[in-house]
Amino acid sequence: MKKSYQSLEDNSTKNMKQVIYRKLTSNILHLGFILLLTFSTTLNAQDGDSAKGKTLFNTNCAACHNLDKAMTGPSLRYVETRLSDEQGLDRAWLSDWIRNSAGLVKSGDSYANQIYNEYNGTAMTAFPTLSDQDISDILAYTATDPVVAATPVAAAGSGSGASEGGISNKIILGALALLFALLAMALVLVRQTLNRFAEAKGVELADKKRLPLWKAFAKNQFLVLVTAILFLLASGYYVFGYFMQVGIDQGYQPVQPIHFSHKVHAGDNGIDCKYCHSSARVSKTSGIPSLNVCMNCHKSVYEYNGETTAEHSKEFYDGEIQKLYAAAGWSDADQKYTGDAQPVKWVRIHNLPDFAYFNHSQHVTVAGIQCQTCHGPVEEMEVMYQYSPLTMGWCINCHRETEVNVKDNAYYTKIHEQLSKKYGVDKLTAAQMGGLECGKCHY
């Protein structure tokens, strides 16, 4: 009996130990899983996505910062590593600075005040809505190595190929012209040879009995009269055409003191025409944008990063930006205005005569006409030129063909009803609403 009790006691003790070991092992596994999950979450938060970071950087930071160049704020390439090595600051400090730099300055933080004073007391914009992951992504983008721009070999090759094609076409045309000239000379030589053979055989040529062509023509008074009339009509036609082109500058394409590419700005970057020519909405003229409008972007855009061509390289565009800085009196190195500004002598392209009145706001704002209607595909023009003739006949044709949008416009209700009955139409053109009256454009 004693042995059986002893064995039972030993078994129960053994079972209890096994239960305790199981619970301990389970607790250790749970704790390890929790630690692993926490560590992986922290690791994921630290490891940012540079691709997402680039988008966030361009959206939130690029207005004041560049990765490799000091602008309104300092350059940010390897900023986390630099702050850690030089100042002993960690990511937590960076997060506090990004979310509320003003608060960090007011707290008395020495390095925050150093940066604040170094940039003339310009407070950094606060970004309280950026999450830890967003900041990790941005810092991952700032930690990427700079990319060396590849030389546009393909563009240069295509340009040279096009020029070679043009040269070959000229060679072909020249060869054909030379061939026809040789053929004409051969025919003349053949005729002379045949005449000599005929004379040697004693054959009298019929040509010798005829008068020279000009004498025969001079004796025929009817042909002389008809020819004179034709010459007079042709001369009158060309003289009339010449004088009708006086004052018409269609295709005029002057060289400007600073090369401005509408293709790059309005086409590639999609900048609205009325951002630069804002007065077109409210005044008679579209206006030439001031250099301050250009500097709204070009304080940050100090170099060209778009596609290059055989005609215009990156160095060419960068040089034009430097011309803009010189004219605006902007020091790119110091990131401030020097006060030494110079006026830019732009060459006017579109110029109506003084006796013709044209109001941009009436057409752009009221009529809703697109800029391209008159100025052509501006977004494709590397060098701006006059697309339309801007003649009186051209304007009249537009007024005759363009229907006026009078829907939901109480100003036109009464006159629209009366004129619709008069002309028997549902929609009225600008001409039918008085767009051909002399006093509308001439005063």
JOZI-V864800 format. One record per residue. N is the residue number from 0. RES is the residue in three letters. OMEGA is omega as a letter, one per 40 degrees, with the letter a starting at -180 (999 if undefined). NEAR is the number of other C-alpha atoms within 12 Angstrom. Layout:
((N,RES,OMEGA,NEAR) (N,RES,OMEGA,NEAR))
//
This chain:
((0,MET,a,7) (1,LYS,a,8) (2,LYS,a,9) (3,SER,i,10) (4,TYR,a,11) (5,GLN,a,12) (6,SER,i,13) (7,LEU,i,14) (8,GLU,i,14) (9,ASP,i,14) (10,ASN,a,14) (11,SER,i,14) (12,THR,i,14) (13,LYS,i,14) (14,ASN,i,14) (15,MET,i,14) (16,LYS,i,14) (17,GLN,i,14) (18,VAL,i,14) (19,ILE,i,14) (20,TYR,i,14) (21,ARG,i,14) (22,LYS,i,14) (23,LEU,i,14) (24,THR,i,14) (25,SER,i,14) (26,ASN,i,14) (27,ILE,i,15) (28,LEU,i,14) (29,HIS,i,14) (30,LEU,i,14) (31,GLY,i,15) (32,PHE,i,14) (33,ILE,i,14) (34,LEU,i,15) (35,LEU,i,16) (36,LEU,i,14) (37,THR,a,14) (38,PHE,i,15) (39,SER,i,15) (40,THR,i,16) (41,THR,a,16) (42,LEU,i,16) (43,ASN,i,19) (44,ALA,a,22) (45,GLN,a,24) (46,ASP,a,24) (47,GLY,i,28) (48,ASP,a,25) (49,SER,i,24) (50,ALA,i,20) (51,LYS,a,22) (52,GLY,i,29) (53,LYS,i,27) (54,THR,i,21) (55,LEU,i,28) (56,PHE,a,32) (57,ASN,a,20) (58,THR,a,17) (59,ASN,a,25) (60,CYS,a,32) (61,ALA,a,29) (62,ALA,a,25) (63,CYS,a,30) (64,HIS,i,29) (65,ASN,a,30) (66,LEU,a,30) (67,ASP,a,21) (68,LYS,i,24) (69,ALA,i,25) (70,MET,i,27) (71,THR,i,31) (72,GLY,a,30) (73,PRO,i,26) (74,SER,a,22) (75,LEU,i,32) (76,ARG,a,25) (77,TYR,a,24) (78,VAL,a,28) (79,GLU,i,30) (80,THR,a,21) (81,ARG,a,20) (82,LEU,i,20) (83,SER,a,16) (84,ASP,a,12) (85,GLU,a,13) (86,GLN,a,18) (87,GLY,a,15) (88,LEU,a,22) (89,ASP,a,20) (90,ARG,i,26) (91,ALA,i,19) (92,TRP,i,25) (93,LEU,i,30) (94,SER,i,27) (95,ASP,a,28) (96,TRP,a,32) (97,ILE,a,33) (98,ARG,a,24) (99,ASN,a,23) (100,SER,a,29) (101,ALA,i,25) (102,GLY,i,22) (103,LEU,i,27) (104,VAL,a,25) (105,LYS,i,16) (106,SER,i,15) (107,GLY,i,14) (108,ASP,a,19) (109,SER,a,16) (110,TYR,i,23) (111,ALA,i,31) (112,ASN,i,24) (113,GLN,i,18) (114,ILE,a,23) (115,TYR,a,26) (116,ASN,a,16) (117,GLU,a,17) (118,TYR,i,21) (119,ASN,i,16) (120,GLY,i,17) (121,THR,a,20) (122,ALA,i,26) (123,MET,i,31) (124,THR,i,21) (125,ALA,i,19) (126,PHE,a,24) (127,PRO,a,19) (128,THR,i,16) (129,LEU,i,24) (130,SER,i,18) (131,ASP,i,28) (132,GLN,i,26) (133,ASP,i,33) (134,ILE,i,39) (135,SER,i,34) (136,ASP,a,28) (137,ILE,a,42) (138,LEU,i,39) (139,ALA,i,33) (140,TYR,i,32) (141,THR,a,36) (142,ALA,a,27) (143,THR,i,24) (144,ASP,i,14) (145,PRO,a,15) (146,VAL,i,8) (147,VAL,a,7) (148,ALA,i,13) (149,ALA,i,12) (150,THR,a,16) (151,PRO,a,18) (152,VAL,a,16) (153,ALA,a,15) (154,ALA,i,19) (155,ALA,i,19) (156,GLY,a,16) (157,SER,i,17) (158,GLY,i,19) (159,SER,i,17) (160,GLY,i,15) (161,ALA,a,15) (162,SER,i,16) (163,GLU,i,14) (164,GLY,i,14) (165,GLY,i,14) (166,ILE,a,14) (167,SER,i,14) (168,ASN,i,14) (169,LYS,i,14) (170,ILE,i,14) (171,ILE,i,14) (172,LEU,i,14) (173,GLY,i,14) (174,ALA,i,14) (175,LEU,i,14) (176,ALA,i,14) (177,LEU,i,14) (178,LEU,i,14) (179,PHE,i,14) (180,ALA,i,14) (181,LEU,i,14) (182,LEU,i,14) (183,ALA,i,14) (184,MET,i,14) (185,ALA,i,14) (186,LEU,i,14) (187,VAL,i,14) (188,LEU,i,14) (189,VAL,i,14) (190,ARG,a,14) (191,GLN,i,14) (192,THR,i,14) (193,LEU,i,16) (194,ASN,i,20) (195,ARG,i,16) (196,PHE,a,15) (197,ALA,i,15) (198,GLU,i,15) (199,ALA,i,12) (200,LYS,i,11) (201,GLY,i,10) (202,VAL,i,14) (203,GLU,a,14) (204,LEU,a,16) (205,ALA,a,11) (206,ASP,a,11) (207,LYS,a,12) (208,LYS,a,8) (209,ARG,i,11) (210,LEU,i,13) (211,PRO,a,12) (212,LEU,a,12) (213,TRP,i,12) (214,LYS,i,12) (215,ALA,i,14) (216,PHE,a,16) (217,ALA,a,16) (218,LYS,a,14) (219,ASN,a,14) (220,GLN,a,13) (221,PHE,i,13) (222,LEU,i,15) (223,VAL,a,17) (224,LEU,a,15) (225,VAL,a,14) (226,THR,i,16) (227,ALA,i,15) (228,ILE,i,14) (229,LEU,i,14) (230,PHE,i,15) (231,LEU,i,15) (232,LEU,i,14) (233,ALA,i,14) (234,SER,i,14) (235,GLY,i,14) (236,TYR,a,14) (237,TYR,i,14) (238,VAL,i,15) (239,PHE,i,14) (240,GLY,i,13) (241,TYR,a,13) (242,PHE,i,12) (243,MET,i,16) (244,GLN,i,15) (245,VAL,a,14) (246,GLY,i,18) (247,ILE,a,25) (248,ASP,i,23) (249,GLN,a,25) (250,GLY,i,18) (251,TYR,a,21) (252,GLN,a,18) (253,PRO,i,20) (254,VAL,a,18) (255,GLN,i,20) (256,PRO,i,18) (257,ILE,a,26) (258,HIS,i,28) (259,PHE,a,32) (260,SER,i,29) (261,HIS,i,26) (262,LYS,a,24) (263,VAL,a,26) (264,HIS,a,27) (265,ALA,a,26) (266,GLY,a,19) (267,ASP,a,19) (268,ASN,i,19) (269,GLY,i,16) (270,ILE,a,20) (271,ASP,a,20) (272,CYS,a,29) (273,LYS,i,25) (274,TYR,i,22) (275,CYS,a,25) (276,HIS,a,26) (277,SER,a,23) (278,SER,i,23) (279,ALA,a,29) (280,ARG,a,27) (281,VAL,a,19) (282,SER,a,19) (283,LYS,a,20) (284,THR,i,24) (285,SER,i,28) (286,GLY,i,23) (287,ILE,a,24) (288,PRO,i,22) (289,SER,a,22) (290,LEU,i,27) (291,ASN,i,20) (292,VAL,i,18) (293,CYS,a,27) (294,MET,i,28) (295,ASN,i,20) (296,CYS,a,23) (297,HIS,i,29) (298,LYS,i,36) (299,SER,a,29) (300,VAL,a,27) (301,TYR,i,34) (302,GLU,a,24) (303,TYR,a,25) (304,ASN,a,19) (305,GLY,a,22) (306,GLU,i,24) (307,THR,i,26) (308,THR,i,22) (309,ALA,a,22) (310,GLU,a,19) (311,HIS,i,25) (312,SER,i,22) (313,LYS,i,23) (314,GLU,i,21) (315,PHE,a,22) (316,TYR,i,28) (317,ASP,i,24) (318,GLY,i,20) (319,GLU,i,25) (320,ILE,i,33) (321,GLN,i,27) (322,LYS,i,29) (323,LEU,i,35) (324,TYR,i,38) (325,ALA,a,24) (326,ALA,a,28) (327,ALA,a,29) (328,GLY,a,25) (329,TRP,i,30) (330,SER,a,25) (331,ASP,a,27) (332,ALA,a,16) (333,ASP,a,19) (334,GLN,i,25) (335,LYS,i,20) (336,TYR,a,19) (337,THR,a,17) (338,GLY,a,13) (339,ASP,a,14) (340,ALA,i,18) (341,GLN,i,18) (342,PRO,i,17) (343,VAL,a,22) (344,LYS,i,13) (345,TRP,i,19) (346,VAL,a,19) (347,ARG,a,20) (348,ILE,a,25) (349,HIS,a,29) (350,ASN,i,24) (351,LEU,i,25) (352,PRO,a,17) (353,ASP,a,11) (354,PHE,i,14) (355,ALA,a,19) (356,TYR,i,20) (357,PHE,a,27) (358,ASN,a,23) (359,HIS,a,27) (360,SER,i,25) (361,GLN,a,21) (362,HIS,a,28) (363,VAL,a,28) (364,THR,a,21) (365,VAL,a,20) (366,ALA,i,24) (367,GLY,a,20) (368,ILE,i,22) (369,GLN,a,22) (370,CYS,a,27) (371,GLN,i,20) (372,THR,a,20) (373,CYS,a,24) (374,HIS,i,26) (375,GLY,a,21) (376,PRO,a,23) (377,VAL,a,31) (378,GLU,i,26) (379,GLU,a,22) (380,MET,i,24) (381,GLU,i,26) (382,VAL,a,27) (383,MET,i,30) (384,TYR,i,31) (385,GLN,a,26) (386,TYR,a,26) (387,SER,a,28) (388,PRO,a,26) (389,LEU,i,30) (390,THR,i,24) (391,MET,i,24) (392,GLY,i,15) (393,TRP,i,17) (394,CYS,a,26) (395,ILE,i,23) (396,ASN,i,18) (397,CYS,i,24) (398,HIS,i,26) (399,ARG,a,20) (400,GLU,a,18) (401,THR,i,23) (402,GLU,a,24) (403,VAL,i,27) (404,ASN,a,23) (405,VAL,a,24) (406,LYS,i,16) (407,ASP,i,9) (408,ASN,a,14) (409,ALA,a,12) (410,TYR,a,13) (411,TYR,a,19) (412,THR,a,16) (413,LYS,a,14) (414,ILE,i,19) (415,HIS,i,30) (416,GLU,a,21) (417,GLN,a,18) (418,LEU,i,22) (419,SER,i,20) (420,LYS,a,15) (421,LYS,a,15) (422,TYR,i,16) (423,GLY,a,13) (424,VAL,i,15) (425,ASP,a,19) (426,LYS,a,26) (427,LEU,i,31) (428,THR,i,27) (429,ALA,i,27) (430,ALA,a,24) (431,GLN,i,28) (432,MET,i,28) (433,GLY,a,20) (434,GLY,i,24) (435,LEU,i,22) (436,GLU,a,15) (437,CYS,a,15) (438,GLY,i,13) (439,LYS,a,21) (440,CYS,a,21) (441,HIS,a,16) (442,TYR,999,11))
//
